[in-house]
């Protein structure tokens, strides 16, 4: 069995974790947004793995200006439409 740290995750799961990270860290999330995030996190064990991986980058990227993070999120969301 492959350890969670080595599990290959689908791109859409990683993308969703990134989007959640930006929403939660670079905006003022509402209680509804936080509830939606919690539902997403619990919906699939891969979501928790992706979230843990994404959070490990937080220290590295915490120096980004919020406007850059928001612009990146907007760009990524527009590509998925």
The 8 nearest C-alpha neighbors of each residue, nearest first, counted from 0:
[[1, 2, 3, 6, 5, 4, 7, 8],
 [0, 2, 6, 5, 3, 4, 7, 8],
 [3, 1, 4, 5, 6, 0, 7, 48],
 [4, 2, 6, 5, 1, 48, 7, 45],
 [3, 5, 2, 6, 48, 1, 52, 7],
 [6, 4, 3, 2, 1, 7, 8, 48],
 [5, 7, 3, 4, 8, 1, 2, 48],
 [8, 6, 5, 9, 3, 4, 10, 1],
 [7, 9, 6, 10, 12, 13, 45, 49],
 [10, 8, 12, 11, 13, 7, 14, 45],
 [9, 11, 13, 12, 14, 8, 15, 7],
 [10, 12, 14, 9, 13, 15, 8, 16],
 [13, 11, 15, 9, 10, 14, 16, 46],
 [12, 14, 16, 10, 15, 11, 49, 17],
 [15, 13, 11, 17, 12, 16, 10, 18],
 [14, 16, 18, 12, 17, 13, 11, 19],
 [17, 15, 19, 13, 50, 18, 14, 49],
 [18, 16, 20, 14, 15, 19, 13, 21],
 [17, 19, 15, 21, 20, 16, 22, 14],
 [20, 18, 22, 16, 17, 21, 23, 15],
 [21, 19, 17, 23, 18, 22, 24, 16],
 [20, 22, 24, 18, 25, 19, 23, 17],
 [23, 21, 19, 20, 26, 24, 25, 18],
 [22, 24, 20, 21, 28, 25, 19, 26],
 [25, 23, 21, 22, 20, 26, 27, 28],
 [26, 24, 21, 65, 22, 23, 69, 68],
 [25, 27, 22, 28, 24, 23, 21, 65],
 [26, 28, 29, 25, 23, 24, 22, 32],
 [29, 27, 32, 23, 26, 33, 30, 22],
 [28, 30, 32, 31, 33, 27, 34, 23],
 [29, 31, 33, 32, 34, 28, 35, 27],
 [32, 30, 34, 29, 33, 35, 28, 36],
 [33, 31, 35, 29, 34, 30, 28, 36],
 [32, 34, 36, 30, 31, 35, 37, 29],
 [35, 33, 31, 37, 36, 32, 30, 38],
 [36, 34, 32, 38, 33, 37, 31, 39],
 [35, 37, 33, 39, 34, 38, 40, 32],
 [36, 38, 40, 34, 39, 35, 41, 33],
 [39, 37, 35, 41, 36, 40, 42, 34],
 [40, 38, 36, 42, 37, 41, 35, 46],
 [39, 41, 37, 46, 38, 47, 42, 36],
 [40, 42, 38, 39, 43, 37, 44, 47],
 [43, 41, 39, 40, 38, 44, 46, 37],
 [42, 44, 45, 46, 41, 40, 47, 39],
 [45, 43, 46, 47, 48, 41, 42, 40],
 [46, 44, 48, 43, 47, 49, 8, 12],
 [45, 47, 49, 40, 44, 43, 48, 50],
 [46, 48, 50, 45, 49, 44, 40, 51],
 [49, 47, 45, 51, 50, 46, 52, 44],
 [50, 48, 46, 52, 47, 51, 13, 16],
 [49, 51, 47, 53, 52, 16, 48, 46],
 [52, 50, 54, 48, 49, 53, 47, 55],
 [53, 51, 49, 55, 50, 54, 48, 56],
 [52, 54, 50, 55, 56, 51, 49, 17],
 [55, 53, 57, 51, 56, 52, 50, 20],
 [54, 56, 52, 53, 57, 51, 58, 59],
 [57, 55, 54, 59, 53, 58, 60, 52],
 [58, 56, 54, 60, 59, 55, 61, 53],
 [59, 57, 61, 60, 56, 55, 62, 54],
 [60, 58, 56, 57, 61, 62, 55, 63],
 [59, 61, 57, 62, 58, 63, 56, 64],
 [60, 62, 58, 63, 57, 59, 64, 56],
 [61, 63, 60, 64, 59, 58, 65, 57],
 [64, 62, 61, 60, 65, 67, 68, 66],
 [63, 65, 67, 66, 62, 68, 61, 69],
 [66, 64, 68, 67, 25, 69, 63, 26],
 [67, 65, 69, 68, 64, 70, 25, 63],
 [68, 66, 70, 65, 69, 64, 71, 63],
 [67, 69, 65, 71, 66, 70, 72, 21],
 [70, 68, 72, 66, 71, 67, 65, 73],
 [71, 69, 73, 67, 72, 68, 66, 74],
 [72, 70, 74, 68, 69, 73, 67, 75],
 [73, 71, 69, 75, 74, 70, 76, 68],
 [72, 74, 70, 76, 71, 75, 77, 69],
 [73, 75, 71, 77, 72, 76, 70, 78],
 [76, 74, 72, 78, 77, 73, 71, 79],
 [77, 75, 73, 79, 78, 74, 72, 80],
 [76, 78, 74, 80, 79, 75, 73, 72],
 [79, 77, 75, 76, 80, 74, 73, 72],
 [80, 78, 76, 77, 75, 74, 11, 14],
 [79, 77, 78, 76, 75, 74, 73, 72]]
